[in-house]
Amino acid sequence: MIRFVAFALALLLTAPAFAQVGKSQGVVDANTISEADLTRLPGMTPAIAKALVAARPFDSITALNTFLLGQKLTQDQASALYRNIFVNINLNTASAAEIMLIPGAGKRMAREFEEYRPWKSYAQFEKEIGKYVDAKEVARLAQYTFIPLNLNTATQIDFMTIPGAGKRMAHEFEEYRPWKTQQQFEKEIGKYVDAREVRRFWRYMVIQ
């Protein structure tokens, strides 16, 4: 029995990480959090929360940052919010400015994130970033990121890691395969959600 448990644990630890959006350690997607929950965050007023919801979706964390500064929050206040809400960055294309908006990341992590591109899995992320910080910090950093999902090969479980996707959208993402163009995605997924939501989903995708 002990050998079986040890074997099962070994398989679990060596299994590939399929999820392509970092697992939340408490940070919520700024594009899906409710207005009511926004108002409970530090520095957030009902007026700012309402305006933020109306302005969504934000295509990047820098776009959200610009919005918050335009609402008269200081950079320190905006940065404090990012411990609670964020717009996931694309590990393969994010600029240094985007990476450095991750709380506690800084220039060093911006350099390391860029150095190991292209990122293909979170197993790779854990291995490479784990050279510099411990496992807890790797997980904390990962929650702010995503690796684009291949629309033609990602699994339903992969798709369901996208904030707000759920089983229904995961099913639709699979149903229209093979995907060939962004325009096809906009047409087909636009049957189920509005254009803003289509755009939000698209930023997590790649067609290969």
N, C-alpha and C positions, 0 to 999 in steps of 0.2 A: 504493500500500500504506500509506504514511504517513497519507494522508487517511482511509483506511478505519479504521485503528487509532484515529485521533483522533476519528472519528465514533462508533465503538463505545464509546470511553471516555466521550464526552459523554453518550451514551445511558445508560450505567451510572451516571454521577454524577447524572443528572437523573431516573432512574427512581424511582417511589414506593417507600417502605420499607413492605413488607407486614407484616413481623414485628411482633407486638404485645406481645412480651415482650422487654425489653432484652437484648441479646446479652452473655453472660457474658464478662468480662475476667479471669476467675479465681475469681469468687465463685460458690459452689455453693448451690443451694436447700436450706435447712435441713430442709424436709419430705421430701426424697428422698435426701440424702446417707446413706451407709451408716454403721452403728454403728462399724465398724472405722476408717473414715476420720475420723469424729468424734473418736475417741480420740487421733488424731495432732495435733489442733489445740491451740494454746497455751491453757493454763488448763483444758483439758478432761480430766476423769478418766474411767476406765472406768465408774464408777458414774453420773456425770452423763450420759455418752453413752447409757447404757442407759435411764436415766429419760427422757431427751429423746426417744428413739425411741418409747418407750411412750406418751408424751404427745402425739405427733403425730396429726393435722396441726394446726399453729398457724395460726389464721385471720388473724394479723397479726404484724408485727414487734414490736409492743408486747406481744402475748401471749407471744412468745418471750422478750422482754426480762424480763418479769415472772417467767417460769419460771426463767430463769438467775439472777436475783437471789434467787429462792427457794431455789436450790441453793447459796447462799452465795458466789456470785461477786460481786465488786464491779462497779460500773457501768463502771469503766475496763476490767476484764477482759472484760465482756460486749461492750463497744464494740470491743475489739481483735478479738474473734471475728468481728465483722461485716465484717472485711476478708477473711474466708474463707467465711462462711456468712451467709445472710440469708433473710427471707421477703419476696418482692417486694411493693412497695406499689402500690396503684392510683393512678395519677397524677391521676385525676379525683375521688377521694374521700378520699384519705389526709389524716389530720390533720397539723397542724404537728409534733406529737410524733412521729408515725411518720417523717415526712420527716427530722427532725433526728437520727434514729437512723442514717441513712446516714452512714458515715464521711466527715467533711469537708464535710458539707452546710451545717449551721448555719442560723441564722435568715434570712439573706439568700436562700438557695436555697429555703427553705420558702416564703418570700413569692413568689419568682418561679414556683415550681411551681404555686402556687395562682392566681397572677395570670392565667396563660394558659389556664386551663380554659375550655371543655372541650378536652382533648387528643384528637386524632383519629389522629395518626400520629407515627412517630419522625422523619419528615422535618420536621414542625412542631417537634418537640422540639429537633432539631439546630439549626434556624433560630433559635428564640427563646432557648434557653439558650446557644447559641453567641454571643449578644450579650455574655455576661458572662464566659465561660471558653473556653479553646481546645478544639479538636476531641477531643483525648485525654481531657480532663476531662469533656466532654459524654458520651463513650462510657462513661467510668467511672461517672458518675452514672446513666446509662440502665440499666446492668445491674442496678440495685436496684429497677427499676420495671416496671410493665406498664400497657398500655392495654386495657380490656376488649374481648374479641373478640365480635363479633356472631355468635351461633350459627347464624343463618340465611344469612350471607353470607361468613363467613371461609373461607379456603382451607385445604386440607390442610396446606400449608406454614405458614400462620399457626398452626394448631392444634399443630403439632409444635414450636413455640417454647415451649409450656407445659412446664415441667420434668416429666419422667416420662411425657409423653403418648404419644409414639411413633406409628407409622403405624396401628397397630390402633385406638387410641382416636380418632385423627383421622378414621379411616374411620367409626367409630360416630357421632361427632359429626355427620358429614354425612348418614349413612344415615337418621336419624329426622326430617329436615326435612320440613315446617316445624315448628320448635319454637314452642310457645305459652306454656308456663309452666315455672317451676322444678320444680313437682311432676312434670311430664312428664319432665323431665331426670333427676330422681332415680329415677323408675321405670325408664326405659329404660337409662340408664347403670349403674344398680344391678344390672343383669343380668350385668355384666362385672367390676365391682369393688365392694368393700365400701362401706358408707355413709360412712366417714371419707374414703375416696378420692374418692367422688362429691362430697362437700363441698369437698374441696381443688380439684377441677377447676372446680366451680361458681364459685368466687371470681374466676376469670379471665373469666367469661362475662357477656354481656348479651344479652337478646332484644329485637330491635327490628323 
